[in-house]
Amino acid sequence: MLIISDKRYETMLYNRCGRSGLKLPAISLGLWHNFGNVDDFETAKSIVYNAFNAGITHFDLANNYGPPPGSAEENFGKIMAQGLKKFRDEVIISTKAGYKMWEGPHGEWGSRKYLLSSLDQSLKRLKLNYVDIFYSHRFDPETPLEETMGALSSVVRQGKALYAGISNYPADVTREAAAILKEMGTPCLIHQPRYSILDRQPEKELLNVLADEGIGCIAYSPLAQGLLTDRYLHGIPKDSRAAKPHGFLKKDQVNPEMISKIQQLNQIAMHRKQTLAQMAIAWLLKDHRINSVIIGASSVKQLEVNLLSLQNLNFSPDELIAIDQVLNS
Ligand SMILES: NC(=O)c1ccc[n+]([C@@H]2O[C@H](COP(=O)([O-])OP(=O)(O)OC[C@H]3O[C@@H](n4cnc5c(N)ncnc54)[C@H](OP(=O)(O)O)[C@@H]3O)[C@@H](O)[C@H]2O)c1
């Protein structure tokens, strides 16, 4: 039987999300992979319980997570209903809309029609009255930004979401979106970009915009979908994301050039007495503009390993240079 520990707040770090009252655990759990109907429900449930027992209070979803799309929300709803519901006020649940969910012209992107209908569907699947954070999952260049931000502001006013967020928005659009939301009286709580040792795009401009605007930052795919772990040091294991037909990490991304980089990064991690996964998480959290990282995990063991990254978040200048050199090699 899965039980909730009364020691669950003893080891996790909590960071204020931008200029808001919300505190996020330094490590959040994402349900993009491993929580769909193609996955084992008991394992999924056990990962969620172990996460919560380790102080991970934030669970990140989206309408389309599965497969099939929607099934991760359904399964998380079941896990909540089967025992976690009484902790609802301790838990931060986010969901998003932006990618394709249903047929026709309003089954994706950023119209008011799509966002409002999608959140209603998500709440039904999750069996919840509200989510904590509702995101526009991607910028829609064809819908007026005022309409998309207006939809986010509406769901907050309706009480269906407590906070509004954006994900994958370019830096300049983020600034515009923040101004629109501020005027509507619904500040932008958070931005969710992809960011890891291997993917430095947010460093170019986005992180400065977020700091200026007081918007929190939560990095997704901190382990580059498993590349920044010991998973692929010696090939592609059968049970790994890259080997699964529905996995978003493709086999050709695990190429000899990438394996060489991973092996070099692994050496640096070993010198730090960390695993590569632990170093990759710590590397993001060393920057105080990053309030949380959303990890994925296919087992409780992976989750446990990753949680230990919090024990060493400091990097020497030499280590940082060595990491950058591997990236640029
Ligand atoms: N906003 C967006 O557009 C967006 C996009 C993508 C993701 N996200 C969010 O970010 C979350 C995390 O994304 P992600 O799953 O790509 O994150 P990730 O942490 O970069 O990768 C997770 C995968 O790495 C492997 N792994 C994790 N810990 C490991 C360890 N200690 N040792 C070996 N392998 C390990 C597992 O893959 P195996 O299956 O191979 O074991 C696991 O499923 C998602 O669930 C979602 O909530 C958001």
The ligand as a Gaussian input file, in Angstrom:
#p B3LYP/6-31G(d) Opt

LIG

0 1
 N        6.079000      22.819000     -22.290000
 C        6.467000      21.935000     -23.176000
 O        6.337000      22.129000     -24.394000
 C        7.083000      20.660000     -22.691000
 C        7.743000      19.806000     -23.595000
 C        8.360000      18.662000     -23.084000
 C        8.287000      18.389000     -21.722000
 N        7.600000      19.219000     -20.890000
 C        7.460000      18.909000     -19.446000
 O        8.710000      18.538000     -18.908000
 C        8.612000      17.235000     -18.333000
 C        9.914000      16.525000     -18.406000
 O       10.291000      16.311000     -19.761000
 P       11.193000      15.078000     -20.114000
 O       10.478000      13.826000     -19.703000
 O       11.663000      15.231000     -21.495000
 O       12.375000      15.333000     -19.056000
 P       13.832000      14.768000     -18.846000
 O       13.995000      14.815000     -17.360000
 O       14.775000      15.553000     -19.687000
 O       13.826000      13.261000     -19.374000
 C       13.169000      12.271000     -18.649000
 C       13.611000      10.892000     -19.108000
 O       14.997000      10.700000     -18.862000
 C       15.232000       9.389000     -18.387000
 N       15.751000       9.494000     -17.006000
 C       15.310000      10.306000     -16.015000
 N       16.070000      10.175000     -14.911000
 C       17.010000       9.232000     -15.204000
 C       18.068000       8.670000     -14.466000
 N       18.344000       9.032000     -13.209000
 N       18.848000       7.720000     -15.091000
 C       18.597000       7.351000     -16.364000
 N       17.594000       7.861000     -17.109000
 C       16.805000       8.797000     -16.536000
 C       13.916000       8.653000     -18.449000
 O       13.810000       8.087000     -19.757000
 P       13.540000       6.522000     -20.017000
 O       12.125000       6.444000     -20.391000
 O       14.459000       6.204000     -21.151000
 O       13.845000       5.765000     -18.766000
 C       12.926000       9.784000     -18.323000
 O       11.658000       9.485000     -18.826000
 C        7.477000      16.587000     -19.117000
 O        6.921000      15.470000     -18.435000
 C        6.518000      17.738000     -19.223000
 O        5.828000      17.896000     -18.021000
 C        7.019000      20.351000     -21.352000

